[in-house]
Amino acid sequence: MEVVRNRDPYPDLRVKIGALHLQNPVMTASGTFGYAREFASLMNLHRLGAVIVKGISLEPRLGNPPPRIVETACGMLNAIGLENVGVEGFIADKMAYLRGIDVPVIVNVLGDTIEEYELITEKLAGVEGVAAIEVNISCPNVKKGGVAFGTDPKMAAAVTRSVVERSDVPVIVKLSPNVSDIAAVAAAVEDGGADGVSLINTLIGMAIDLRSRRPKLANVIGGLSGPAIKPVALRMVYQVARRVTIPVVGIGGIDTAEDALEFMVAGATAIQVGTANFINPRASEDVVKGIGEFVKKEKLPSIRDLIGTLKLE
């Protein structure tokens, strides 16, 4: 893949994840930005570091019945159920538009078996405009009794290795926070050949309607995201960045440039803006602008000089 040109001679916001070059470290989190076209009239897509589309499965998925989203204190619960058009529908109906965006397009992939991950990756290989793959390992492995791939280091490494062997673009693995030792899973994924890791995915939670005494989500349980999870995400990014040598992408409660910069100080090479997109459709673009202003103000040669600079003494 060619290096994306840096449109501003200063500040230098460029970062790199494997062979993937970004003009700045700001990406959109999968599941919060649709297929990008939905936001085209609301912001300048070309200012982003990368666009990550919603998770793509082997076959189309309708998702869970409503209600599927519930507001919580400082965040939200979602149980969308990974609704998407399927990999063939994605290639046929979505990629033509995405190829016209002047930033890298990263495809988030998901499956219930390793074989499904393999088939999706094979179908995406050689598709013009696909710059990288992000592997969602929070999905249940149906052949292992529904245990999520991301909760077992060996399973995480196995699915990573299978995708890497079949992919012709860099592979980033998205980690689940619902584990006792996320750094161990990250290390296993690195051993499996991943070019980078992104974290965190949503935390498991639920909400109850006291009047009806019923769950607020039809699925009962959902994924918690938004500002409420930022301290947890920041801690996990810090732990993982100290454990692995591959780039780390920070996710979780990022709403402002200051949030994003904190993740980079903790060790993240890049970040993703997620739930904030529902509140402010221009959130990602605002974060890019704020990061640039910070680099200028601090007179940093590059945003890369900020990565992993947390002072412990």
N, C-alpha and C positions, 0 to 999 in steps of 0.2 A: 504494500500500500504506500502511496506517495505521502510525504509529509504535508499536513494541512498548513497552508500559509498563515503566518501570524499577521493579521491585518493592521495591528498597531505596532509600529517600530519600537515603542516603549509604552507601557511596561512589557516585559517578557513573561507571558503567562503559560508558555508551552510546557507540557508534561508528556511522559511516554510510559506506556504499559506494554511491555514486550515490544512487538513491532508496530504497535498502534500509537500513532502520534496525534496529539490533541492540541488545538490552538489555545485551549485553557482547560483547567481541571474540572469544569462544571458539566455534569451529565444530568439527564432526567431519569428518575427511578422507574423501573418497569412497573406497569400497572397503574401509574398515576398520570401518564401522558398519552394514553391511547396509542395511535399509530402516527403521532406528530401532526397530521393534517388538521386534527381537531383544534390545535393551538395556533395554526398559521396566521389567522386573522387577529390574534390577540398579542402576539409578540414577534420578535425577529429571530426565527429559528437559526439563522446563520451565525448568530453570536454565540451559540452554545459550543461546548467542547465536544459533546456527542449526544446523540439521541438514542435512548434505549426504549425499544417498543415493549408493549405488554407481552406477557409470557405466551409462547407459541408451543402448542402440543402437536402430536402426530395427526390427530383427527380434530375437527371442530368441537368445541365444548360450549354448552349453553350456560354453564355456571349454576350456582345455587338459586333457589327461589327467594323472592324478597320477603321481608326486608333484609337487605344485604349490607347496609352501612348504618352505623350509629355513632353519633357524636359522644365523646367522653370529655372529662376534664383534661384540657391541654392535649387533645388528640382525637383519634377516631378508631373505631373497630370496624373491620370489613370482613365479609365472608362472601366475596364475589364468586369464588369457586373457579377461578382461572378461566373465565369465559374468553374465548378467542376463535378466530376463523380457521385455525388449523394451518399446518405448514404449507400445504399446497395452495390453499386460499390466500395465504399471506404472500407467497411468491407471485401468484397470478394477479392479485387485486391490490396489494399494498406497496410492493417494491417499486413500481413505476414512479409513484409520487416520491417515495423516500430517496430514490436515486437523484432526484433533483435538488435535494437539500445539500448545501455546501459544507456539511460536517459529517463525520463518521456515523454510520448507523450500526448499532449493536443489537443483535437479536437475542432476547432472553428465551431459553428453551426449557421445557419441562417434560417429564415422563413418569410413568408408574413402574417402568422396568428399565433396566439398562439397555435392552434391545430398542425400546422406543427412543431413548436419547441417541442411540447410534443411527437409527433410521432418519431422525430429524436432521442430525448433523450431516449425513450423507446427502440429503436433499438440498441443504443449504450450500454445500460445497460448490464453488464455481459460480454462485449466483452473484451477478454484478451488483455492487452497492452494499453488500454485507461486509462490514469492516471487522467485526469481531463477534464472538458468541459469549453470552453470559449464561451460565448453567445454574438453574434453580434446583438446589438439592434439598429443599424443604418439602419436596413431594413424597408421598408414601410409596414404598417399594411393595407392590402388591404380592410379589413372590416371597416376601419376607414377613408376611403377616401385617403389612401396613406400617412398618417402622420406616420413618423418614430417612432417606439417604444421608442427610446432613447430620444425623445424630450418632452415626457410627463412623469413626475414622476410616475403617477398612472399606466400607461401602462408598464413602465419599471419594476415596482414592480410586476405587474401581470405576465409578461412573466418570470421574475426571479423565482417567486414562483412556477410557473408551471414546470419549468425545475428542480428546486431543489427537488420538491416532487417526481420526476421520476428518478432522477439521483442517481447512486450508487458510484459516485466519486465527489470530490470537484468541485464547480461551480464558475467560474470567469466571471464577466460581463464586456464586453468591451463597454466603453461609447463614445458617439458621442460628439464632441466639438461644434457642431452647435446648441448650446442652450444658453439661457441667464444666466442660473445658473446651472453649471454642478455639483456643490456640492449638490444641492437639489436632482438631479437625483441619485447621488451616495448614498445619505442617504436613498432614497426610495428603491434602490436596496439592500442595507444592511438590511433594514426592511423586504425585500422579502426573505431573507435567504442566500444571496450570501456569499461565503467564501472569496471573494476578488473582486476588480475591476481593470480593465486595461484601461489606457487612455494615449493618445487620439487616436481616429480613425482619418481619414483624414478630412481636412477642405474642404469645397465646393469651387471650383474655375472653371475658364475657361480660354482658350487661343484663340486668333484670329490671323489668317494669314492676314496681312495687304494687301498683293498683291492681293489675291483672295477675300478678305473680307468675308471669311468663317471661321467657327470654326475649330480649329485644331483637335478637337476630334469629331468623328462621332456622339457621344452621346451629344455633345455640352458642357455639364457640367461634371466635373470629381472631383476626390478627390486629394487634394494637400498634398504631403508628402515630407520628406527630411529635411535638415538643416534649411530651411526657417521657418518651423513651431516649431522649438525647443523652442524659448522663450514663445510661447503660451502654448505649452505642459507643460513646466516647471512650469508656473504659475498655470495651472489647477491642476497639480499633487499636488502642494503645498496647494491649496485651499481644494482639496478633502481630502488630508491626515489630515488636521486639523478638518475635519467635521466627518469622519467615524472612526470606531475602527478596521475595517477589513483591511487586507493588501492591499496596492496599488501597481500596476505594472505600471511603467512609460514607455511611448512610444512617439516617435516624434523627429526625427532628430538626433538620437543617432548614432554616427559614431565612436567614440573613447571611451576608458575607462574613460577619463575625463568627457565626456558627461554623461556617465552612472552614475558616482559617483556624479555628480551634482544633478541628479534626486533622488538619494538615500539620499543625504543631505536634499533635499526638502521634503522627507518623503516616498519615494518609497522603498518597500521591495525588489523588483526585477525590471528588465527592459526588454524591447524587442528591438532587432535590426531589422529594416525593410528595408527601401530604400537603406541603405548602402550595403545590400547584392547584389544589382544589380551592384554596382561599384566595390566592393571587396568581392568576395565569402567567404573569410576567415574573414570578419569583426567581426562576432560574436565570433569566436575563439580568435581573437586579443584582443577583449574587455575583455574576461575572463582573458587572460594573464596579461593585463594591470591592472585590478582590483587586481589581486594577488600581483603584484609588488607594488602597492600602499599600500596595507595592510601591507606588509613586511616593506616597507620604513617607514610608520607611526607607526610601532610597535603596531598595533591594535590587541587586543585579537581575534577579529572576525569582519567580514564585518558588522555584525549586530550592532556593536557599532557606525557605521556611520549613520545609518538610522535616519532621522528626527533631525539632529544636527545643522540645520540652526540657526545662531546667529542673532537675531534681534536688539540687543542692544550692 
